[in-house]
């Protein structure tokens, strides 16, 4: 039955938003970390999503059936370098390196992901309720 496709679509959306929330939480947790080298410094990460089309008809009409998680990319933004010669993590030149995490951007991303997740739950609840009402028509 085509109606059950709704659960698959909303489920893939919820999965994608959960990945987004987990990555955002990782970024926020590492926002204040410090390192003594560029290579060891945490770099901000973002998930990459793509719409999944089942066939050419879906692609032509823009009706995606699922969300694909293509992967996670690291930010190319420069890391923060700070002169702190007395810091225990300072390198030979006296510098420490901080992540390129933008906490304001990540907090906004977290709110957007949370709302998208909630919207997918509402879709599931509405679809379930409509199916139950349809079953009750036969009584």
Secondary structure, 3 states (H helix, E strand, C coil): CHHHHHHHHHHHHHHHHHHHHHHHHHHHHCCCCEECCCCCCCCCEEEEEEEECCCHHHHHHCCCCEEEEEEEEECCCCCEEEECCCCCCCCCCCEEEECCCCHHHHHHHHHHHHHHHHHHHHHHHHHHHHHHHHHHCCC
